[in-house]
């Protein structure tokens, strides 16, 4: 049985269907964009101010 | 703000990974969007792009499928859904190139008023984190759902 969630945008009112994919579930936990993540971590490490409260 | 979006999106059951097909002049191209926890466990990195042969996200590829705005609007939609599920997560995103970062800056700047109703929109700049404003030179965006605090009146019975 498909697991489906409808989501309506609070900004535009557009509705979209999200369907849980078993194929995607198998990729859970894998870092799919490692370079992008490394760059993000580098930016965060260089921060001179804390995250906003 | 009214843009067309792709309406059928695949998702993992933990809401961390999404995919949809871009349908354009070069055919049907699978796009993937992922939110990955960074070293700061309050911050999640948003990455998106085409899916390459290694099943990873290639965010440098130029697809040129003639539907850029629809893809960006779909990614924005996914971010909205994600932050509804995880309102306490900070989302960090930037372009893979300066051109793409400029494109995102322009897109956010153009819709800043509407987006600011829903999100706190901050920017990582060389000196730290500042509130995003139009025409600001930035290194990345950092956004989070606005926290709505409800004021409760206390009723005292006499």
N, CA and C atoms of all chains as a GROMACS GRO file, in nm:
protein
  633
    1UNK      N    1   0.084  -0.120   0.000
    1UNK     CA    2   0.000   0.000   0.000
    1UNK      C    3   0.088   0.126   0.000
    2UNK      N    4   0.054   0.220  -0.085
    2UNK     CA    5   0.133   0.343  -0.092
    2UNK      C    6   0.108   0.432   0.030
    3UNK      N    7   0.216   0.487   0.082
    3UNK     CA    8   0.201   0.582   0.193
    3UNK      C    9   0.214   0.722   0.134
    4UNK      N   10   0.105   0.792   0.138
    4UNK     CA   11   0.097   0.920   0.068
    4UNK      C   12   0.060   1.032   0.166
    5UNK      N   13   0.128   1.146   0.151
    5UNK     CA   14   0.093   1.263   0.231
    5UNK      C   15   0.068   1.380   0.137
    6UNK      N   16  -0.042   1.447   0.155
    6UNK     CA   17  -0.068   1.568   0.077
    6UNK      C   18  -0.020   1.687   0.159
    7UNK      N   19   0.044   1.778   0.092
    7UNK     CA   20   0.093   1.897   0.162
    7UNK      C   21   0.048   2.021   0.087
    8UNK      N   22  -0.012   2.114   0.158
    8UNK     CA   23  -0.056   2.238   0.095
    8UNK      C   24   0.033   2.352   0.141
    9UNK      N   25   0.088   2.424   0.047
    9UNK     CA   26   0.181   2.532   0.082
    9UNK      C   27   0.110   2.642   0.158
   10UNK      N   28   0.174   2.688   0.265
   10UNK     CA   29   0.118   2.800   0.341
   10UNK      C   30   0.144   2.932   0.269
   11UNK      N   31   0.233   2.930   0.172
   11UNK     CA   32   0.266   3.053   0.099
   11UNK      C   33   0.183   3.065  -0.028
   12UNK      N   34   0.175   2.958  -0.105
   12UNK     CA   35   0.110   2.967  -0.236
   12UNK      C   36  -0.026   2.897  -0.241
   13UNK      N   37  -0.053   2.810  -0.145
   13UNK     CA   38  -0.178   2.733  -0.148
   13UNK      C   39  -0.173   2.613  -0.241
   14UNK      N   40  -0.061   2.593  -0.309
   14UNK     CA   41  -0.045   2.480  -0.400
   14UNK      C   42  -0.039   2.349  -0.321
   15UNK      N   43  -0.100   2.244  -0.378
   15UNK     CA   44  -0.096   2.115  -0.309
   15UNK      C   45  -0.007   2.016  -0.385
   16UNK      N   46   0.074   1.944  -0.310
   16UNK     CA   47   0.167   1.847  -0.367
   16UNK      C   48   0.151   1.715  -0.294
   17UNK      N   49   0.174   1.606  -0.366
   17UNK     CA   50   0.164   1.473  -0.306
   17UNK      C   51   0.304   1.418  -0.279
   18UNK      N   52   0.329   1.380  -0.157
   18UNK     CA   53   0.454   1.313  -0.121
   18UNK      C   54   0.425   1.164  -0.103
   19UNK      N   55   0.498   1.083  -0.176
   19UNK     CA   56   0.478   0.938  -0.167
   19UNK      C   57   0.604   0.873  -0.113
   20UNK      N   58   0.591   0.799  -0.006
   20UNK     CA   59   0.709   0.731   0.052
   20UNK      C   60   0.760   0.628  -0.048
   21UNK      N   61   0.890   0.636  -0.076
   21UNK     CA   62   0.953   0.550  -0.176
   21UNK      C   63   1.046   0.451  -0.106
   22UNK      N   64   1.022   0.322  -0.128
   22UNK     CA   65   1.109   0.220  -0.067
   22UNK      C   66   1.249   0.227  -0.127
   23UNK      N   67   1.256   0.265  -0.254
   23UNK     CA   68   1.387   0.281  -0.319
   23UNK      C   69   1.468   0.391  -0.249
   24UNK      N   70   1.401   0.502  -0.218
   24UNK     CA   71   1.470   0.611  -0.148
   24UNK      C   72   1.503   0.571  -0.004
   25UNK      N   73   1.413   0.496   0.057
   25UNK     CA   74   1.436   0.455   0.197
   25UNK      C   75   1.569   0.381   0.212
   26UNK      N   76   1.608   0.309   0.106
   26UNK     CA   77   1.733   0.234   0.112
   26UNK      C   78   1.855   0.327   0.116
   27UNK      N   79   1.834   0.453   0.076
   27UNK     CA   80   1.946   0.550   0.075
   27UNK      C   81   1.955   0.631   0.204
   28UNK      N   82   1.862   0.607   0.295
   28UNK     CA   83   1.860   0.684   0.420
   28UNK      C   84   1.993   0.670   0.493
   29UNK      N   85   2.043   0.780   0.541
   29UNK     CA   86   2.167   0.776   0.620
   29UNK      C   87   2.292   0.789   0.536
   30UNK      N   88   2.279   0.768   0.404
   30UNK     CA   89   2.396   0.783   0.318
   30UNK      C   90   2.413   0.932   0.285
   31UNK      N   91   2.536   0.980   0.290
   31UNK     CA   92   2.560   1.120   0.256
   31UNK      C   93   2.568   1.129   0.104
   32UNK      N   94   2.468   1.192   0.045
   32UNK     CA   95   2.457   1.191  -0.101
   32UNK      C   96   2.527   1.309  -0.168
   33UNK      N   97   2.563   1.408  -0.091
   33UNK     CA   98   2.634   1.522  -0.148
   33UNK      C   99   2.750   1.556  -0.054
   34UNK      N  100   2.850   1.468  -0.046
   34UNK     CA  101   2.955   1.483   0.056
   34UNK      C  102   3.035   1.612   0.044
   35UNK      N  103   3.058   1.655  -0.079
   35UNK     CA  104   3.137   1.777  -0.098
   35UNK      C  105   3.059   1.899  -0.046
   36UNK      N  106   2.930   1.899  -0.076
   36UNK     CA  107   2.845   2.009  -0.030
   36UNK      C  108   2.839   2.012   0.123
   37UNK      N  109   2.832   1.895   0.182
   37UNK     CA  110   2.826   1.887   0.328
   37UNK      C  111   2.959   1.935   0.388
   38UNK      N  112   3.070   1.896   0.327
   38UNK     CA  113   3.202   1.940   0.376
   38UNK      C  114   3.214   2.092   0.368
   39UNK      N  115   3.162   2.149   0.261
   39UNK     CA  116   3.167   2.296   0.247
   39UNK      C  117   3.080   2.364   0.353
   40UNK      N  118   2.965   2.304   0.380
   40UNK     CA  119   2.876   2.361   0.482
   40UNK      C  120   2.944   2.356   0.619
   41UNK      N  121   3.007   2.243   0.648
   41UNK     CA  122   3.076   2.231   0.778
   41UNK      C  123   3.189   2.331   0.789
   42UNK      N  124   3.259   2.352   0.681
   42UNK     CA  125   3.369   2.448   0.679
   42UNK      C  126   3.316   2.590   0.708
   43UNK      N  127   3.206   2.625   0.645
   43UNK     CA  128   3.146   2.757   0.668
   43UNK      C  129   3.105   2.772   0.814
   44UNK      N  130   3.047   2.667   0.870
   44UNK     CA  131   3.001   2.674   1.009
   44UNK      C  132   3.119   2.684   1.106
   45UNK      N  133   3.228   2.613   1.073
   45UNK     CA  134   3.346   2.618   1.160
   45UNK      C  135   3.408   2.758   1.164
   46UNK      N  136   3.398   2.828   1.050
   46UNK     CA  137   3.458   2.961   1.041
   46UNK      C  138   3.374   3.071   1.105
   47UNK      N  139   3.253   3.035   1.144
   47UNK     CA  140   3.163   3.139   1.197
   47UNK      C  141   3.220   3.206   1.320
   48UNK      N  142   3.209   3.339   1.319
   48UNK     CA  143   3.260   3.414   1.434
   48UNK      C  144   3.148   3.453   1.529
   49UNK      N  145   3.026   3.426   1.488
   49UNK     CA  146   2.912   3.457   1.576
   49UNK      C  147   2.828   3.331   1.593
   50UNK      N  148   2.760   3.320   1.708
   50UNK     CA  149   2.676   3.201   1.728
   50UNK      C  150   2.549   3.206   1.644
   51UNK      N  151   2.482   3.092   1.634
   51UNK     CA  152   2.355   3.089   1.564
   51UNK      C  153   2.256   3.180   1.635
   52UNK      N  154   2.166   3.241   1.562
   52UNK     CA  155   2.065   3.325   1.629
   52UNK      C  156   1.982   3.240   1.726
   53UNK      N  157   1.934   3.305   1.831
   53UNK     CA  158   1.852   3.234   1.930
   53UNK      C  159   1.715   3.204   1.873
   54UNK      N  160   0.340   3.523  -0.482
   54UNK     CA  161   0.437   3.430  -0.541
   54UNK      C  162   0.360   3.308  -0.594
   55UNK      N  163   0.359   3.290  -0.722
   55UNK     CA  164   0.286   3.176  -0.778
   55UNK      C  165   0.368   3.116  -0.889
   56UNK      N  166   0.430   3.006  -0.860
   56UNK     CA  167   0.508   2.935  -0.961
   56UNK      C  168   0.456   2.793  -0.971
   57UNK      N  169   0.468   2.739  -1.090
   57UNK     CA  170   0.432   2.599  -1.108
   57UNK      C  171   0.533   2.512  -1.033
   58UNK      N  172   0.485   2.403  -0.976
   58UNK     CA  173   0.576   2.308  -0.911
   58UNK      C  174   0.544   2.167  -0.961
   59UNK      N  175   0.641   2.077  -0.947
   59UNK     CA  176   0.613   1.936  -0.973
   59UNK      C  177   0.532   1.882  -0.855
   60UNK      N  178   0.423   1.813  -0.888
   60UNK     CA  179   0.327   1.778  -0.783
   60UNK      C  180   0.341   1.637  -0.728
   61UNK      N  181   0.425   1.557  -0.791
   61UNK     CA  182   0.446   1.421  -0.741
   61UNK      C  183   0.590   1.406  -0.696
   62UNK      N  184   0.607   1.390  -0.567
   62UNK     CA  185   0.742   1.388  -0.509
   62UNK      C  186   0.760   1.261  -0.427
   63UNK      N  187   0.870   1.192  -0.451
   63UNK     CA  188   0.903   1.075  -0.370
   63UNK      C  189   0.977   1.121  -0.244
   64UNK      N  190   0.961   1.048  -0.136
   64UNK     CA  191   1.022   1.090  -0.010
   64UNK      C  192   1.057   0.968   0.075
   65UNK      N  193   1.156   0.981   0.159
   65UNK     CA  194   1.185   0.876   0.256
   65UNK      C  195   1.089   0.890   0.374
   66UNK      N  196   1.074   0.783   0.450
   66UNK     CA  197   0.978   0.793   0.561
   66UNK      C  198   1.027   0.885   0.673
   67UNK      N  199   1.158   0.916   0.674
   67UNK     CA  200   1.208   1.010   0.776
   67UNK      C  201   1.213   1.155   0.723
   68UNK      N  202   1.164   1.174   0.599
   68UNK     CA  203   1.153   1.309   0.541
   68UNK      C  204   1.290   1.376   0.523
   69UNK      N  205   1.394   1.297   0.495
   69UNK     CA  206   1.527   1.356   0.478
   69UNK      C  207   1.570   1.363   0.332
   70UNK      N  208   1.502   1.290   0.247
   70UNK     CA  209   1.545   1.276   0.109
   70UNK      C  210   1.422   1.277   0.017
   71UNK      N  211   1.431   1.356  -0.089
   71UNK     CA  212   1.315   1.372  -0.178
   71UNK      C  213   1.362   1.357  -0.322
   72UNK      N  214   1.272   1.314  -0.409
   72UNK     CA  215   1.308   1.317  -0.550
   72UNK      C  216   1.185   1.338  -0.638
   73UNK      N  217   1.213   1.399  -0.753
   73UNK     CA  218   1.106   1.424  -0.850
   73UNK      C  219   1.170   1.431  -0.989
   74UNK      N  220   1.086   1.421  -1.090
   74UNK     CA  221   1.136   1.431  -1.227
   74UNK      C  222   1.114   1.571  -1.281
   75UNK      N  223   1.221   1.625  -1.336
   75UNK     CA  224   1.211   1.747  -1.415
   75UNK      C  225   1.176   1.703  -1.556
   76UNK      N  226   1.069   1.759  -1.609
   76UNK     CA  227   1.024   1.719  -1.743
   76UNK      C  228   1.039   1.839  -1.835
   77UNK      N  229   1.132   1.830  -1.928
   77UNK     CA  230   1.160   1.946  -2.013
   77UNK      C  231   1.211   1.906  -2.149
   78UNK      N  232   1.276   2.001  -2.212
   78UNK     CA  233   1.314   1.981  -2.352
   78UNK      C  234   1.420   1.872  -2.372
   79UNK      N  235   1.493   1.841  -2.265
   79UNK     CA  236   1.594   1.734  -2.276
   79UNK      C  237   1.547   1.602  -2.218
   80UNK      N  238   1.419   1.592  -2.190
   80UNK     CA  239   1.363   1.467  -2.140
   80UNK      C  240   1.329   1.472  -1.993
   81UNK      N  241   1.314   1.355  -1.933
   81UNK     CA  242   1.279   1.344  -1.790
   81UNK      C  243   1.407   1.325  -1.710
   82UNK      N  244   1.436   1.417  -1.623
   82UNK     CA  245   1.562   1.412  -1.547
   82UNK      C  246   1.531   1.404  -1.399
   83UNK      N  247   1.587   1.300  -1.335
   83UNK     CA  248   1.560   1.278  -1.193
   83UNK      C  249   1.638   1.380  -1.108
   84UNK      N  250   1.567   1.450  -1.021
   84UNK     CA  251   1.628   1.547  -0.930
   84UNK      C  252   1.614   1.495  -0.788
   85UNK      N  253   1.714   1.521  -0.709
   85UNK     CA  254   1.709   1.475  -0.570
   85UNK      C  255   1.740   1.593  -0.476
   86UNK      N  256   1.672   1.595  -0.365
   86UNK     CA  257   1.692   1.700  -0.264
   86UNK      C  258   1.719   1.629  -0.132
   87UNK      N  259   1.824   1.671  -0.063
   87UNK     CA  260   1.854   1.604   0.063
   87UNK      C  261   1.884   1.706   0.174
   88UNK      N  262   1.847   1.670   0.293
   88UNK     CA  263   1.878   1.751   0.412
   88UNK      C  264   1.968   1.666   0.500
   89UNK      N  265   2.091   1.709   0.518
   89UNK     CA  266   2.189   1.630   0.592
   89UNK      C  267   2.237   1.708   0.713
   90UNK      N  268   2.240   1.640   0.826
   90UNK     CA  269   2.286   1.707   0.949
   90UNK      C  270   2.433   1.743   0.938
   91UNK      N  271   2.465   1.864   0.979
   91UNK     CA  272   2.604   1.909   0.976
   91UNK      C  273   2.672   1.878   1.110
   92UNK      N  274   2.794   1.925   1.126
   92UNK     CA  275   2.864   1.904   1.255
   92UNK      C  276   2.792   1.975   1.369
   93UNK      N  277   2.718   2.080   1.336
   93UNK     CA  278   2.633   2.145   1.435
   93UNK      C  279   2.495   2.081   1.422
   94UNK      N  280   2.455   2.004   1.522
   94UNK     CA  281   2.334   1.924   1.502
   94UNK      C  282   2.205   2.004   1.497
   95UNK      N  283   2.215   2.137   1.506
   95UNK     CA  284   2.096   2.220   1.485
   95UNK      C  285   2.080   2.258   1.338
   96UNK      N  286   2.186   2.238   1.261
   96UNK     CA  287   2.190   2.286   1.122
   96UNK      C  288   2.192   2.170   1.024
   97UNK      N  289   2.104   2.178   0.924
   97UNK     CA  290   2.096   2.075   0.820
   97UNK      C  291   2.129   2.138   0.685
   98UNK      N  292   2.214   2.070   0.612
   98UNK     CA  293   2.254   2.123   0.482
   98UNK      C  294   2.157   2.076   0.374
   99UNK      N  295   2.108   2.171   0.298
   99UNK     CA  296   2.021   2.136   0.185
   99UNK      C  297   2.109   2.125   0.060
  100UNK      N  298   2.100   2.010  -0.005
  100UNK     CA  299   2.170   1.993  -0.133
  100UNK      C  300   2.070   1.942  -0.234
  101UNK      N  301   2.082   1.987  -0.357
  101UNK     CA  302   1.997   1.928  -0.461
  101UNK      C  303   2.067   1.933  -0.595
  102UNK      N  304   2.024   1.842  -0.679
  102UNK     CA  305   2.082   1.835  -0.813
  102UNK      C  306   2.033   1.711  -0.885
  103UNK      N  307   2.098   1.682  -0.996
  103UNK     CA  308   2.063   1.562  -1.072
  103UNK      C  309   2.127   1.441  -1.003
  104UNK      N  310   2.073   1.324  -1.032
  104UNK     CA  311   2.128   1.201  -0.976
  104UNK      C  312   2.229   1.143  -1.076
  105UNK      N  313   2.352   1.123  -1.030
  105UNK     CA  314   2.455   1.074  -1.122
  105UNK      C  315   2.463   0.920  -1.120
  106UNK      N  316   2.560   0.866  -1.193
  106UNK     CA  317   2.572   0.719  -1.206
  106UNK      C  318   2.599   0.652  -1.072
  107UNK      N  319   2.665   0.725  -0.981
  107UNK     CA  320   2.698   0.668  -0.850
  107UNK      C  321   2.580   0.683  -0.752
  108UNK      N  322   2.465   0.728  -0.805
  108UNK     CA  323   2.346   0.750  -0.722
  108UNK      C  324   2.367   0.864  -0.622
  109UNK      N  325   2.461   0.953  -0.656
  109UNK     CA  326   2.483   1.070  -0.571
  109UNK      C  327   2.427   1.194  -0.640
  110UNK      N  328   2.423   1.302  -0.563
  110UNK     CA  329   2.368   1.426  -0.618
  110UNK      C  330   2.479   1.504  -0.687
  111UNK      N  331   2.458   1.533  -0.812
  111UNK     CA  332   2.552   1.617  -0.886
  111UNK      C  333   2.493   1.757  -0.894
  112UNK      N  334   2.546   1.848  -0.813
  112UNK     CA  335   2.488   1.982  -0.813
  112UNK      C  336   2.571   2.081  -0.895
  113UNK      N  337   2.662   2.027  -0.975
  113UNK     CA  338   2.739   2.113  -1.065
  113UNK      C  339   2.688   2.103  -1.209
  114UNK      N  340   2.616   1.995  -1.238
  114UNK     CA  341   2.572   1.971  -1.374
  114UNK      C  342   2.476   2.082  -1.419
  115UNK      N  343   2.486   2.119  -1.545
  115UNK     CA  344   2.392   2.215  -1.603
  115UNK      C  345   2.293   2.135  -1.687
  116UNK      N  346   2.172   2.123  -1.638
  116UNK     CA  347   2.073   2.038  -1.703
  116UNK      C  348   2.015   2.103  -1.827
  117UNK      N  349   1.992   2.233  -1.817
  117UNK     CA  350   1.934   2.309  -1.929
  117UNK      C  351   1.809   2.240  -1.983
  118UNK      N  352   1.717   2.211  -1.892
  118UNK     CA  353   1.596   2.140  -1.934
  118UNK      C  354   1.480   2.237  -1.958
  119UNK      N  355   1.512   2.367  -1.947
  119UNK     CA  356   1.411   2.468  -1.981
  119UNK      C  357   1.302   2.487  -1.877
  120UNK      N  358   1.326   2.444  -1.753
  120UNK     CA  359   1.221   2.458  -1.650
  120UNK      C  360   1.283   2.494  -1.515
  121UNK      N  361   1.383   2.582  -1.521
  121UNK     CA  362   1.457   2.617  -1.400
  121UNK      C  363   1.366   2.669  -1.288
  122UNK      N  364   1.275   2.759  -1.323
  122UNK     CA  365   1.190   2.817  -1.219
  122UNK      C  366   1.102   2.712  -1.153
  123UNK      N  367   1.054   2.618  -1.234
  123UNK     CA  368   0.967   2.512  -1.180
  123UNK      C  369   1.047   2.422  -1.084
  124UNK      N  370   1.171   2.394  -1.120
  124UNK     CA  371   1.256   2.312  -1.032
  124UNK      C  372   1.284   2.388  -0.902
  125UNK      N  373   1.321   2.514  -0.914
  125UNK     CA  374   1.351   2.593  -0.792
  125UNK      C  375   1.228   2.607  -0.704
  126UNK      N  376   1.113   2.628  -0.766
  126UNK     CA  377   0.989   2.641  -0.688
  126UNK      C  378   0.957   2.508  -0.618
  127UNK      N  379   0.988   2.397  -0.683
  127UNK     CA  380   0.963   2.265  -0.621
  127UNK      C  381   1.058   2.244  -0.503
  128UNK      N  382   1.182   2.285  -0.518
  128UNK     CA  383   1.278   2.273  -0.408
  128UNK      C  384   1.233   2.362  -0.290
  129UNK      N  385   1.186   2.481  -0.322
  129UNK     CA  386   1.136   2.572  -0.217
  129UNK      C  387   1.016   2.508  -0.147
  130UNK      N  388   0.930   2.443  -0.225
  130UNK     CA  389   0.814   2.375  -0.168
  130UNK      C  390   0.858   2.264  -0.074
  131UNK      N  391   0.956   2.188  -0.117
  131UNK     CA  392   1.007   2.078  -0.034
  131UNK      C  393   1.065   2.134   0.097
  132UNK      N  394   1.138   2.245   0.086
  132UNK     CA  395   1.194   2.306   0.207
  132UNK      C  396   1.082   2.350   0.302
  133UNK      N  397   0.974   2.399   0.244
  133UNK     CA  398   0.861   2.441   0.328
  133UNK      C  399   0.801   2.321   0.402
  134UNK      N  400   0.783   2.212   0.327
  134UNK     CA  401   0.727   2.091   0.390
  134UNK      C  402   0.822   2.036   0.496
  135UNK      N  403   0.951   2.038   0.464
  135UNK     CA  404   1.052   1.986   0.558
  135UNK      C  405   1.051   2.067   0.688
  136UNK      N  406   1.047   2.198   0.672
  136UNK     CA  407   1.053   2.282   0.793
  136UNK      C  408   0.922   2.280   0.871
  137UNK      N  409   0.815   2.240   0.804
  137UNK     CA  410   0.691   2.221   0.883
  137UNK      C  411   0.708   2.098   0.972
  138UNK      N  412   0.770   1.993   0.916
  138UNK     CA  413   0.793   1.870   0.993
  138UNK      C  414   0.898   1.893   1.102
  139UNK      N  415   1.000   1.974   1.068
  139UNK     CA  416   1.111   1.996   1.162
  139UNK      C  417   1.132   2.147   1.184
  140UNK      N  418   1.042   2.211   1.254
  140UNK     CA  419   1.049   2.357   1.266
  140UNK      C  420   1.171   2.408   1.343
  141UNK      N  421   1.235   2.320   1.419
  141UNK     CA  422   1.352   2.366   1.496
  141UNK      C  423   1.483   2.348   1.418
  142UNK      N  424   1.479   2.292   1.299
  142UNK     CA  425   1.602   2.274   1.222
  142UNK      C  426   1.638   2.402   1.148
  143UNK      N  427   1.763   2.440   1.157
  143UNK     CA  428   1.815   2.546   1.071
  143UNK      C  429   1.853   2.480   0.938
  144UNK      N  430   1.820   2.544   0.827
  144UNK     CA  431   1.856   2.493   0.695
  144UNK      C  432   1.962   2.584   0.636
  145UNK      N  433   2.073   2.524   0.599
  145UNK     CA  434   2.181   2.600   0.535
  145UNK      C  435   2.181   2.565   0.386
  146UNK      N  436   2.182   2.666   0.302
  146UNK     CA  437   2.196   2.636   0.159
  146UNK      C  438   2.274   2.746   0.088
  147UNK      N  439   2.342   2.704  -0.016
  147UNK     CA  440   2.421   2.796  -0.097
  147UNK      C  441   2.428   2.736  -0.236
  148UNK      N  442   2.468   2.814  -0.332
  148UNK     CA  443   2.482   2.760  -0.466
  148UNK      C  444   2.614   2.685  -0.479
  149UNK      N  445   2.619   2.591  -0.572
  149UNK     CA  446   2.745   2.521  -0.595
  149UNK      C  447   2.844   2.611  -0.670
  150UNK      N  448   2.792   2.717  -0.730
  150UNK     CA  449   2.878   2.815  -0.797
  150UNK      C  450   2.833   2.955  -0.755
  151UNK      N  451   2.916   3.053  -0.781
  151UNK     CA  452   2.878   3.192  -0.749
  151UNK      C  453   2.754   3.234  -0.828
  152UNK      N  454   2.742   3.186  -0.951
  152UNK     CA  455   2.626   3.221  -1.035
  152UNK      C  456   2.497   3.168  -0.972
  153UNK      N  457   2.505   3.046  -0.921
  153UNK     CA  458   2.385   2.988  -0.860
  153UNK      C  459   2.351   3.056  -0.728
  154UNK      N  460   2.455   3.089  -0.653
  154UNK     CA  461   2.430   3.161  -0.527
  154UNK      C  462   2.364   3.295  -0.559
  155UNK      N  463   2.410   3.361  -0.664
  155UNK     CA  464   2.350   3.488  -0.704
  155UNK      C  465   2.203   3.468  -0.744
  156UNK      N  466   2.177   3.359  -0.815
  156UNK     CA  467   2.039   3.328  -0.855
  156UNK      C  468   1.950   3.309  -0.733
  157UNK      N  469   1.999   3.236  -0.633
  157UNK     CA  470   1.918   3.212  -0.512
  157UNK      C  471   1.898   3.342  -0.435
  158UNK      N  472   2.004   3.424  -0.432
  158UNK     CA  473   1.994   3.554  -0.365
  158UNK      C  474   1.886   3.640  -0.430
  159UNK      N  475   1.885   3.638  -0.563
  159UNK     CA  476   1.786   3.718  -0.635
  159UNK      C  477   1.645   3.662  -0.610
  160UNK      N  478   1.633   3.530  -0.612
  160UNK     CA  479   1.501   3.468  -0.593
  160UNK      C  480   1.448   3.498  -0.453
  161UNK      N  481   1.534   3.484  -0.352
  161UNK     CA  482   1.491   3.512  -0.215
  161UNK      C  483   1.461   3.662  -0.199
  162UNK      N  484   1.549   3.745  -0.256
  162UNK     CA  485   1.530   3.890  -0.247
  162UNK      C  486   1.399   3.934  -0.309
  163UNK      N  487   1.365   3.872  -0.421
  163UNK     CA  488   1.242   3.906  -0.493
  163UNK      C  489   1.117   3.874  -0.411
  164UNK      N  490   1.126   3.770  -0.330
  164UNK     CA  491   1.008   3.724  -0.255
  164UNK      C  492   1.028   3.738  -0.104
  165UNK      N  493   1.118   3.828  -0.067
  165UNK     CA  494   1.158   3.838   0.073
  165UNK      C  495   1.041   3.863   0.168
  166UNK      N  496   0.952   3.951   0.125
  166UNK     CA  497   0.840   3.987   0.213
  166UNK      C  498   0.752   3.865   0.244
  167UNK      N  499   0.716   3.791   0.139
  167UNK     CA  500   0.630   3.673   0.159
  167UNK      C  501   0.703   3.564   0.238
  168UNK      N  502   0.829   3.544   0.204
  168UNK     CA  503   0.905   3.438   0.271
  168UNK      C  504   0.928   3.470   0.418
  169UNK      N  505   0.941   3.598   0.446
  169UNK     CA  506   0.969   3.639   0.584
  169UNK      C  507   0.850   3.617   0.677
  170UNK      N  508   0.733   3.597   0.621
  170UNK     CA  509   0.617   3.566   0.705
  170UNK      C  510   0.638   3.429   0.770
  171UNK      N  511   0.700   3.340   0.695
  171UNK     CA  512   0.714   3.201   0.739
  171UNK      C  513   0.850   3.172   0.802
  172UNK      N  514   0.954   3.240   0.752
  172UNK     CA  515   1.090   3.204   0.790
  172UNK      C  516   1.167   3.320   0.854
  173UNK      N  517   1.260   3.282   0.941
  173UNK     CA  518   1.369   3.374   0.975
  173UNK      C  519   1.472   3.353   0.865
  174UNK      N  520   1.516   3.458   0.801
  174UNK     CA  521   1.610   3.444   0.689
  174UNK      C  522   1.739   3.516   0.724
  175UNK      N  523   1.843   3.439   0.747
  175UNK     CA  524   1.973   3.493   0.784
  175UNK      C  525   2.074   3.463   0.674
  176UNK      N  526   2.186   3.531   0.679
  176UNK     CA  527   2.289   3.508   0.579
  176UNK      C  528   2.423   3.488   0.649
  177UNK      N  529   2.499   3.393   0.599
  177UNK     CA  530   2.638   3.378   0.645
  177UNK      C  531   2.723   3.471   0.560
  178UNK      N  532   2.790   3.563   0.624
  178UNK     CA  533   2.880   3.655   0.555
  178UNK      C  534   3.018   3.640   0.618
  179UNK      N  535   3.115   3.712   0.564
  179UNK     CA  536   3.252   3.693   0.612
  179UNK      C  537   3.268   3.721   0.762
  180UNK      N  538   3.186   3.814   0.813
  180UNK     CA  539   3.202   3.851   0.954
  180UNK      C  540   3.110   3.774   1.048
  181UNK      N  541   3.026   3.688   0.996
  181UNK     CA  542   2.937   3.612   1.084
  181UNK      C  543   2.800   3.591   1.023
  182UNK      N  544   2.698   3.600   1.109
  182UNK     CA  545   2.560   3.578   1.063
  182UNK      C  546   2.483   3.709   1.078
  183UNK      N  547   2.418   3.749   0.970
  183UNK     CA  548   2.340   3.872   0.973
  183UNK      C  549   2.204   3.845   0.910
  184UNK      N  550   2.107   3.929   0.942
  184UNK     CA  551   1.976   3.919   0.877
  184UNK      C  552   1.995   3.943   0.728
  185UNK      N  553   1.932   3.857   0.647
  185UNK     CA  554   1.946   3.876   0.503
  185UNK      C  555   1.868   4.000   0.458
  186UNK      N  556   1.929   4.074   0.368
  186UNK     CA  557   1.859   4.184   0.301
  186UNK      C  558   1.901   4.184   0.156
  187UNK      N  559   1.820   4.245   0.074
  187UNK     CA  560   1.847   4.245  -0.069
  187UNK      C  561   1.984   4.306  -0.098
  188UNK      N  562   2.049   4.255  -0.200
  188UNK     CA  563   2.178   4.305  -0.249
  188UNK      C  564   2.294   4.284  -0.152
  189UNK      N  565   2.274   4.199  -0.054
  189UNK     CA  566   2.382   4.170   0.040
  189UNK      C  567   2.470   4.059  -0.018
  190UNK      N  568   2.600   4.077  -0.011
  190UNK     CA  569   2.691   3.974  -0.060
  190UNK      C  570   2.705   3.867   0.049
  191UNK      N  571   2.668   3.745   0.016
  191UNK     CA  572   2.663   3.642   0.121
  191UNK      C  573   2.739   3.517   0.079
  192UNK      N  574   2.767   3.432   0.177
  192UNK     CA  575   2.831   3.303   0.148
  192UNK      C  576   2.730   3.189   0.147
  193UNK      N  577   2.622   3.206   0.223
  193UNK     CA  578   2.517   3.102   0.229
  193UNK      C  579   2.395   3.160   0.299
  194UNK      N  580   2.283   3.091   0.279
  194UNK     CA  581   2.162   3.125   0.352
  194UNK      C  582   2.148   3.033   0.473
  195UNK      N  583   2.086   3.086   0.576
  195UNK     CA  584   2.053   3.006   0.694
  195UNK      C  585   1.910   3.044   0.730
  196UNK      N  586   1.819   2.948   0.718
  196UNK     CA  587   1.679   2.981   0.744
  196UNK      C  588   1.620   2.884   0.846
  197UNK      N  589   1.515   2.931   0.909
  197UNK     CA  590   1.442   2.847   1.003
  197UNK      C  591   1.298   2.898   1.008
  198UNK      N  592   1.207   2.808   1.038
  198UNK     CA  593   1.069   2.849   1.058
  198UNK      C  594   1.059   2.950   1.171
  199UNK      N  595   0.976   3.048   1.153
  199UNK     CA  596   0.953   3.139   1.264
  199UNK      C  597   0.880   3.066   1.374
  200UNK      N  598   0.923   3.089   1.492
  200UNK     CA  599   0.858   3.022   1.605
  200UNK      C  600   0.742   3.109   1.650
  201UNK      N  601   0.625   3.051   1.642
  201UNK     CA  602   0.507   3.126   1.682
  201UNK      C  603   0.484   3.102   1.830
  202UNK      N  604   0.487   3.207   1.904
  202UNK     CA  605   0.463   3.190   2.048
  202UNK      C  606   0.323   3.242   2.080
  203UNK      N  607   0.251   3.161   2.146
  203UNK     CA  608   0.115   3.200   2.181
  203UNK      C  609   0.113   3.257   2.322
  204UNK      N  610   0.048   3.366   2.335
  204UNK     CA  611   0.036   3.425   2.468
  204UNK      C  612  -0.093   3.376   2.532
  205UNK      N  613  -0.079   3.320   2.645
  205UNK     CA  614  -0.197   3.272   2.716
  205UNK      C  615  -0.231   3.367   2.830
  206UNK      N  616  -0.357   3.395   2.838
  206UNK     CA  617  -0.399   3.479   2.952
  206UNK      C  618  -0.430   3.387   3.070
  207UNK      N  619  -0.386   3.428   3.180
  207UNK     CA  620  -0.414   3.349   3.299
  207UNK      C  621  -0.542   3.402   3.363
  208UNK      N  622  -0.633   3.312   3.381
  208UNK     CA  623  -0.760   3.354   3.443
  208UNK      C  624  -0.757   3.318   3.592
  209UNK      N  625  -0.781   3.411   3.670
  209UNK     CA  626  -0.784   3.387   3.814
  209UNK      C  627  -0.928   3.392   3.862
  210UNK      N  628  -0.966   3.288   3.925
  210UNK     CA  629  -1.101   3.288   3.982
  210UNK      C  630  -1.094   3.346   4.123
  211UNK      N  631  -1.185   3.435   4.146
  211UNK     CA  632  -1.186   3.496   4.280
  211UNK      C  633  -1.295   3.432   4.362
   0.00000   0.00000   0.00000
